[in-house]
Amino acid sequence: MPRVFAVVLCTTTLLTAIAVSASTASPGFAAERVSAVPAVPGGAVPGSPGTCSQVYLPLPDPACQPGAVNPDVTQETIGSTICVAGWTRTVRPPVSYTNALKVRQIAEYGYADTNPAHYEEDHLVPLELGGAPRDPRNLWPEPRYDAGGGTAADKDEVENALRKKVCAGLMPLAAARTIMAVDWRRGRSAAATR
């Protein structure tokens, strides 16, 4: 999908997400459904080198990782899920799962640097905002180095700040999820992270 179309589509999703009532799920995201070998959009064979494009870095290819959410986390349940200290530890997938997925996805992205230590298997919609823990559509090998406008550590700062806003009632959960899924770098603005 061309980047301009993806931005327009995602911006529309953000506006829709802000307008929906607190009782509805986030639009534009799939609920977590995990299969042994997920299909890759476009009919590509999962695991094939170069299946996913690096052109979107520091973001994932939206055709490969559009994001997915944990259906147990809604605006109504944030007080017993994401806003509870340590809750993400209860849903974080084991390293044995994420490391195997990281190696496969490094090949799918066709990265020249194939050292897994140089990537964080990261959630596009973070666990801190109710992202799907094990769904490959929500996990990708994010470079730890600056890959065109940010690092994994920069993204972590934004997701933590947005979680604080959601838990303080200053931002709807759906809006925070959309910022992260569309382009987390926009969340670095003072309005989004302070």
N, C-alpha and C positions, 0 to 999 in steps of 0.2 A: 504494500500500500504506500503510495507516495507520502512523503513526510507532511506536506501541506494538508492533504486530505486527512491524515491521522490527527493533526493538530486541530483542525476544524471539528472533526468528529469528537475528539476528546474534550474540546472546549464546550461543545454542545452537551456532552455528557456531564461536565462539571456544572453547567447551568441547570441542567435537569436534576442533578444530585442535590443541589442546594434547595431547589424548589419542592422536592418530594417531602412527604411527611416523615416524621422520625420513625414511623412503624414499618417503613418499607425497606427492602434490601437495597444495597447500592446498585444503581443501574450500570450496565456496561461491563460488569464483572461476572465471571462464572463462579458458582459455588464449587467448593473443592470436590472433585471426582478424580480419583487417582487410578490409573490402569497400569498394567505392567509395562507397556510400551505405548506412550501417548502418540497420537497422530500429530504430525506437523502440518500446519496449514499449507496449502498449495500442492499437496500430494507428494511431497518429498519423503524419502525413506528416513525415519528417525535414526539418528546416529550417523548419518552420512556426512562426510566432511563438507563444509561450506553450505550446509542447509540454511543457516541463519546468517544475516548480514551484519557486518561490523560498522556499516555506514551510520548507524544511530548512536554510536558511542558518544558519551558515557552512559547511554541508555541501552536497554536491550532491544532487539528487533521485535517490534510489536506483533509481527506475524507469528513469532515463536513464543514470546512471553507477553501476552496481552494483560496478564494479571488474573488473579482468582482470589476469592475471599472465603474465609471460614464462615459457614452458615450459622455457627453458634455465636458469632459476634455481630450484634446489631446495635442500633442506637439505644434500644431498651436494655441490653445486657452489658453495656460497657462497665457498669458499676460492679459487676461480678466477674468480669473478664479482663479486658485490657487496662482498666484503671486500678487493678489490684497489683500491688508490688510483687514481682516475681512470677506473674501469671504466664508470661511467654515461655518460661522454663518448662511449664507443664505441657506445652504443645510443640516445642521446638523438635524437629526431626533429629534422629541420631546422626552423628558424624559419618557412620558407615553408609548411610543412605545418601547424604549430601555429597560426600567425597566421590562416590561412584557416579552420581549424576553430574558432578562438576567435570570429571574427566571426559564423560561422554559429550557434554555440552561444549567443552573447549574445542573438541573436534568439530562439532556442528557449526561453531562460529568460525572455524578455520584459523584460529589464532596461531601466529608464527611461534610465539612463546607458549609452549605447552606445559610449563612448570605449574602444577596446581597451586603451589604456595603463592604465586603471583596473582591469584584470583580469590575472591570471596564468593562462595555460593550464596547469593543474596536473594531475599524476597523482594520482588518488585513492589507489591503492596506488603509493607512490613508486618511482622507478627504484632508489633506494637499498635497497629491499626486494624488488626483482625484479618491479616492476609492469610491465605491458605497455606498451611505449614508444609505439606508434602507434594503439592501439585506442581509438576514441571512447568506448567504455564505461568507459574508465579516465582519460579526459581531460575537463576541464570548465573553464569560465571562472570561476576563484575570485576574488572581490573582494579587491583589495589593501587596502581599507579595512575597518574592523571591521564585520562583518555579523552581529552577534548572538552574540558570544562568542569572536571570534578573527579573526586576519588570516592572510594567506598566509605572512607571516614567522613567525608563531607556529607554524604547522603545520610549516614547514621545521625549526624547532628540535626538534620532537618526532620527526620522521622520522630526523633525524641521530642523535639519542640512542638511538632504537630500533635503528638499524643497528649502533651501537657495541655494544649489548647482544647482538644476534644474533651479531656477529663475535667477541665475547668468550666465546660459549657460555653466556651467562646467560639467553637467551630463545630458544625455537624460532622459526624463520622464520615458520611458519604463524601463531603467536600475534601476532607483530609486524604482519604483514599484516592480520590481523583487526582489531586495534586501530585501524589507520589507516582501514580500510574502514568500520568501524562508526561510530566517532566519535573522531577523532584527539585531541580535547580531553581525553579520558580518559587519554591517554598523557602528559599534563603532570604527572601525580602523581609524587611523588618515587620511588615504587616502580617506575614504568615508565620514567623518564628518567634516573635517577641510576645 
